[in-house]
Amino acid sequence: MMQQFATKGYDIVDFEEKADVYIINTCTVTNIADRKSRQMLRRVKQLNPQAILAACGCYAQVAKEELKRIPEIDLILGTNEKNQIVELVEKNRKVCEISDVMHQVEFLDFGTTTYTEKTRAVIKVQDGCDRFCSYCIIPYARGRVRSRKPEAVLAEIRQIAEKGVKEVVITGIHVASYGKDLDKPDGLISLLEAIQKIDGIERIRLGSLEPTLITEAFVKRLQKLDKICDQFHLSLQSGCDETLARMNRKYTTKEFMEGTERLKKAFPEVSLTTDIIVGFPGETDEEFAKTKEFLRKIDFYRMHIFKYSKRKGTKAASMPNQVAPEKQEERSKILRDLSRENEKKHQEKYLQKELEVLWEEKEEEYWKGHTKNYILVKMKSDENLTNQITKTKIRKNEIDYLIGE
């Protein structure tokens, strides 16, 4: 959307600045996301009462009637209407355009996007999800699995490489399903092998992955790609088989464990990260204890902990034995503490070692960047290191990052 505005001669300004047009790309993954989206939408007219305000994205897709009750909003657009954003803004009238994504069968390609403010570019290759986990509203907001044609993905990455961007992040709503609708069961790994051959790209990072993707065959092909970043985000959600079954997750803890062991064997410096939901309906103290023990066995570098959020329209919303908020908070704190403990321990092993870092930006006197396995490093330097990969010796372990020189 930024690129479409920039192409038409608009200047992109910081969100807190006074602007003529404000675009809020809403999220609906939790009730908190809904609330934050509404708060942000109401804030805009305080910045400029005459501005045009557009709400688009997932919350707009599933809750247009709620958004219609916010008088400040001028445009309400669904997930498929983003490619008309400039045209609809310039009409300067109240509009609500939302198509039924459940009937969308092809990936809606917005064309080659080279607009990026960062040294890494996020490349969306897939949309939609067919998994229908019992707690999740996203399939209803994004529709069924649709994969972007490989030639379109590769054309975009070649153009990005020509701009000097060294790292691409391959992402989607359920990126493990890439190629399923194109009759290419090995679609994702074949795409990664093609990206590996593009000159100028030095790192290929993967977004959140379904654990069932991590088969012996997949990992065998993946480890041959030297540009692949050895950091993998595997969405676990629970370390208890009974809870996973109620969530309608399509794997067991045993299968998940086997996948992580394959990755650890193939990538010696691998960083594994995950998402965990605490307080899912019916989660007993015994089930939570199983999750905690399983997380200790896997030894994740970092864990993102979410308290279960009831989503209207999902099966989990009407399940019995909803867990009390104070119990959710208690369990959340226990796992956050475990995550911090793991992070500190993993970072300790890099002290006095040299790591390759892709430098992204300078904040005050420190340059910030990430290693291939996505550990944040900060370093003082008077040189302009933007978008450079250099070796740095790690001298200190701080909370959330390492200090190098």
C-alpha positions in Angstrom: 0.0 0.0 0.0 2.9 2.3 0.8 4.3 1.7 -2.6 1.0 2.4 -4.4 0.8 5.8 -2.6 4.5 6.6 -3.3 4.1 5.7 -7.0 1.2 8.2 -7.2 3.3 11.0 -5.8 2.3 10.9 -2.1 4.9 11.3 0.6 5.0 8.6 3.3 5.3 10.3 6.7 5.6 9.0 10.3 2.3 8.0 11.7 2.4 10.5 14.5 2.9 13.4 12.0 0.0 15.4 10.6 -1.1 13.8 7.3 -3.8 14.0 4.7 -4.5 10.2 4.7 -4.1 7.7 7.5 -4.3 3.9 6.8 -4.9 1.5 9.7 -4.2 -2.1 8.6 -6.2 -3.8 11.4 -5.6 -7.1 13.2 -8.1 -9.5 14.7 -6.0 -12.4 16.0 -7.1 -11.6 19.6 -9.7 -9.4 21.4 -6.8 -7.1 22.5 -5.9 -6.7 18.8 -9.5 -5.7 18.0 -9.4 -3.1 20.9 -6.0 -1.7 19.8 -7.3 -1.4 16.2 -10.3 0.6 17.4 -8.2 2.8 19.7 -5.8 3.6 16.9 -8.7 4.4 14.5 -10.2 6.9 17.0 -6.8 8.6 17.6 -6.3 9.6 14.0 -8.8 12.4 13.8 -7.1 14.0 16.8 -4.0 14.4 14.7 -5.9 15.9 11.8 -9.7 16.2 11.9 -9.8 16.8 8.1 -7.8 13.7 7.2 -9.2 10.7 5.3 -9.2 7.6 7.5 -9.2 4.1 6.0 -9.5 0.9 8.0 -8.5 -2.3 6.2 -7.3 -5.8 7.0 -8.6 -8.6 9.1 -10.7 -6.8 11.7 -12.3 -4.9 8.9 -13.0 -8.1 7.1 -14.8 -9.9 9.9 -16.4 -6.9 11.8 -17.4 -4.3 9.3 -20.7 -3.5 11.2 -18.7 -2.7 14.3 -16.4 -0.3 12.4 -19.4 1.3 10.7 -20.4 2.6 14.1 -17.1 4.6 14.4 -18.1 7.9 12.7 -14.4 9.0 12.2 -13.8 6.2 9.6 -14.2 7.2 5.9 -13.2 3.9 4.2 -13.6 0.3 5.3 -11.8 -2.2 3.1 -11.4 -6.0 3.4 -8.3 -8.0 2.9 -8.8 -8.2 -0.9 -9.5 -4.5 -1.5 -6.0 -3.2 -0.5 -4.9 -3.0 -4.2 -7.6 -0.3 -4.8 -6.5 1.8 -1.8 -5.3 4.9 -3.7 -8.3 5.0 -6.1 -10.8 4.7 -3.3 -9.1 7.3 -1.1 -9.1 9.8 -4.0 -12.8 9.4 -4.4 -13.1 11.0 -1.0 -16.4 9.6 0.0 -17.7 7.1 2.6 -17.1 3.6 1.2 -17.4 0.1 2.7 -16.0 -2.6 0.2 -15.5 -6.1 1.5 -15.6 -9.2 -0.7 -16.2 -12.7 0.6 -12.7 -14.2 1.0 -14.1 -17.7 1.5 -14.8 -17.9 -2.2 -11.4 -16.5 -3.2 -9.5 -19.3 -5.1 -6.4 -17.4 -6.4 -3.7 -15.4 -4.6 -4.4 -11.7 -5.1 -1.1 -10.5 -6.3 -0.4 -6.8 -5.7 2.5 -6.8 -8.2 6.2 -6.4 -7.5 6.8 -4.5 -4.4 10.3 -2.9 -4.0 9.3 -0.3 -1.4 11.1 -1.2 1.9 12.3 1.0 4.8 14.4 -1.9 6.2 17.5 -3.8 5.3 15.4 -7.0 5.1 12.4 -7.4 2.8 9.3 -9.3 3.8 7.9 -11.3 0.8 4.4 -12.6 1.1 4.1 -15.8 -0.9 0.8 -17.3 0.4 -2.6 -16.3 1.9 -5.4 -18.1 3.7 -5.5 -21.1 6.0 -7.3 -24.5 5.8 -6.4 -25.7 9.3 -9.4 -24.3 11.3 -7.8 -24.5 14.8 -10.7 -24.3 17.3 -9.5 -21.0 18.8 -8.7 -19.1 15.6 -10.7 -16.6 13.6 -8.0 -16.1 10.9 -9.4 -18.6 8.3 -12.6 -16.6 8.3 -10.7 -13.4 7.9 -8.3 -14.6 5.2 -10.1 -17.5 3.4 -8.7 -20.7 2.0 -5.1 -21.4 1.0 -3.9 -19.4 -2.1 -0.3 -19.5 -3.2 1.5 -16.8 -5.2 2.9 -18.0 -8.5 6.6 -18.8 -8.1 7.7 -16.6 -11.1 6.0 -13.6 -9.5 7.8 -14.3 -6.2 11.2 -14.7 -7.9 10.7 -11.5 -10.0 10.1 -9.5 -6.9 13.1 -10.9 -5.1 15.4 -10.2 -8.1 14.3 -6.5 -8.1 14.8 -6.3 -4.3 18.3 -7.8 -4.7 19.1 -5.2 -7.3 18.3 -2.5 -4.7 21.0 -4.0 -2.5 18.7 -5.7 0.1 20.6 -8.8 1.4 17.9 -10.6 3.4 14.4 -11.7 2.5 11.8 -13.1 4.9 9.4 -15.6 3.2 6.0 -15.4 4.9 2.3 -16.1 4.6 -0.7 -16.8 6.7 0.2 -20.5 6.6 3.4 -20.6 4.6 3.8 -24.4 5.1 0.8 -24.8 2.8 2.6 -23.0 -0.1 2.0 -24.8 -3.4 -0.9 -27.0 -2.1 -3.4 -25.3 -4.3 -0.9 -25.3 -7.3 -0.6 -29.2 -7.1 3.0 -28.8 -5.8 3.2 -30.7 -2.5 6.9 -29.7 -2.3 6.1 -26.1 -3.3 7.8 -24.3 -0.4 11.2 -26.1 -0.6 11.3 -25.9 -4.4 10.7 -22.1 -4.1 13.5 -21.8 -1.5 15.9 -23.6 -3.8 15.0 -21.2 -6.6 15.6 -18.1 -4.3 19.0 -19.6 -3.3 20.2 -19.0 -6.9 19.4 -15.3 -6.9 22.6 -13.2 -6.9 22.7 -10.5 -4.2 20.5 -12.2 -1.7 22.7 -13.5 1.1 20.1 -14.6 3.7 16.7 -16.3 3.4 14.6 -16.3 6.5 11.4 -18.2 7.0 8.3 -16.9 8.8 6.2 -18.9 11.2 6.1 -22.6 10.2 3.6 -25.4 10.8 5.5 -28.2 12.7 4.2 -30.9 10.3 6.3 -29.3 7.6 9.5 -30.4 9.3 9.9 -33.8 7.7 13.1 -35.7 7.1 12.8 -35.0 3.3 12.2 -31.3 3.8 15.1 -30.8 6.2 17.5 -32.8 4.0 16.8 -30.4 1.1 16.8 -27.3 3.4 20.2 -27.9 4.9 21.8 -27.8 1.4 20.8 -24.1 1.1 23.6 -22.1 2.6 21.6 -18.9 2.5 18.9 -20.3 4.8 18.9 -18.6 8.2 19.2 -21.1 11.0 16.3 -19.7 13.1 12.9 -21.4 12.8 9.7 -20.3 14.4 7.6 -23.4 15.0 4.1 -22.6 16.3 3.5 -25.1 19.1 0.6 -23.6 21.2 0.7 -26.3 23.8 3.0 -29.0 25.1 0.2 -31.2 26.2 -1.4 -33.7 23.7 -4.9 -33.4 25.3 -4.8 -29.6 24.9 -3.5 -29.9 21.4 -6.4 -32.2 20.5 -9.0 -29.7 21.8 -7.2 -26.9 19.9 -7.6 -29.1 16.7 -3.8 -28.8 16.1 -2.9 -31.6 13.7 0.2 -33.0 15.4 1.3 -34.6 18.7 4.1 -33.5 21.1 6.1 -36.6 19.9 5.9 -35.4 16.2 6.8 -31.9 17.2 9.8 -33.1 19.2 11.0 -35.2 16.2 10.9 -32.1 14.0 13.0 -30.0 16.4 15.5 -32.9 16.6 15.9 -32.9 12.8 16.5 -29.2 12.8 19.0 -29.3 15.6 20.9 -32.1 13.9 20.9 -30.3 10.5 21.7 -26.8 11.9 24.2 -26.9 14.9 23.6 -23.2 15.8 19.9 -23.3 15.3 17.6 -20.9 17.3 14.1 -22.3 17.8 11.3 -19.9 18.8 7.6 -20.6 19.3 4.1 -19.4 20.3 2.3 -20.8 23.4 -1.3 -20.2 24.4 -1.9 -20.5 28.2 -5.3 -20.9 29.8 -7.0 -22.7 26.8 -10.5 -23.9 27.8 -10.2 -27.1 29.9 -6.4 -26.6 30.6 -5.9 -28.1 34.1 -2.9 -27.6 36.3 -1.7 -31.1 35.2 -2.0 -30.2 31.6 -0.1 -26.9 32.1 2.6 -28.9 34.0 3.0 -31.1 31.0 3.4 -28.1 28.7 6.0 -26.5 31.0 8.0 -29.8 31.2 7.8 -30.2 27.4 9.1 -26.7 26.8 12.1 -27.4 29.1 12.9 -30.5 27.0 12.8 -28.6 23.7 14.9 -25.7 25.1 13.6 -22.9 22.9 15.7 -19.8 22.5 12.6 -17.6 23.0 8.9 -18.2 23.5 6.0 -15.8 22.8 3.3 -16.4 25.5 -0.3 -15.5 24.8 -3.2 -15.8 27.2 -6.2 -17.5 25.5 -8.5 -14.9 24.1 -12.1 -16.0 23.4 -13.0 -15.3 19.7 -16.7 -15.1 18.8 -17.4 -17.5 16.0 -14.8 -20.1 16.9 -15.5 -23.5 18.5 -13.3 -22.8 21.5 -15.5 -19.8 22.5 -18.3 -22.2 23.6 -16.2 -24.9 25.2 -16.8 -25.7 28.8 -14.3 -25.0 31.6 -13.0 -21.6 30.5 -9.9 -20.7 32.6 -10.1 -17.8 34.9 -8.1 -14.6 33.9 -6.0 -14.7 37.2 -5.0 -18.4 36.4 -4.1 -17.4 32.9 -1.9 -14.6 34.2 -0.2 -16.8 36.7 0.7 -19.4 34.0 1.7 -16.7 31.6 4.2 -15.3 34.1 5.7 -18.8 34.7 6.4 -19.3 31.0 7.6 -15.8 30.4 10.2 -16.3 33.2 11.2 -19.6 31.6 11.6 -17.9 28.2 13.9 -15.2 29.7 15.9 -17.9 31.5 16.4 -19.7 28.2 17.3 -16.6 26.3 20.0 -15.6 28.7 21.5 -19.2 28.7 21.5 -19.3 24.9 23.2 -15.9 24.5 25.9 -16.8 27.1 27.4 -19.3 24.8 28.4 -16.6 22.3 30.5 -14.6 24.7 34.1 -14.0 23.3 33.0 -15.5 19.9 32.9 -13.8 16.5 29.5 -13.6 14.9 28.4 -12.3 11.5 25.8 -9.5 11.9 23.6 -7.8 9.3 23.5 -4.2 10.5 20.1 -2.5 10.1 20.0 0.9 11.8 21.7 3.2 14.3 20.0 4.2 17.6 21.9 6.9 19.4 25.5 5.6 19.6 24.8 1.9 18.9 24.3 0.1 15.6 21.7 -2.7 15.8 21.6 -5.9 13.7 20.9 -9.6 13.8 22.9 -12.7 13.4 21.8 -15.4 11.0 20.0 -17.2 13.8 18.3 -13.9 14.8 20.1 -12.9 17.9 20.1 -9.1 18.3 23.6 -7.5 18.5 24.5 -3.9 19.3 27.9 -2.3 18.6 29.4 1.2 18.8 30.9 2.4 15.5 31.5 5.7 13.7 31.3 3.9 10.3 28.1 3.8 8.2 27.2 0.1 8.6 23.7 0.2 7.1 23.0 -3.1 5.2 26.5 -4.4 5.7 27.4 -7.8 7.1 30.5 -7.8 9.3 32.0 -9.9 12.0 31.8 -8.7 15.5 33.3 -10.1 18.7 30.8 -10.5 21.5 31.9 -8.9 24.8 28.7 -8.8 26.9 25.3 -10.4 27.3 22.5 -8.0 28.0 18.8 -8.7 28.4 17.4 -9.2 24.9 20.7 -8.5 23.1 24.4 -9.0 22.9 27.1 -6.3 22.9 29.9 -6.6 20.3 32.9 -4.7 19.1 
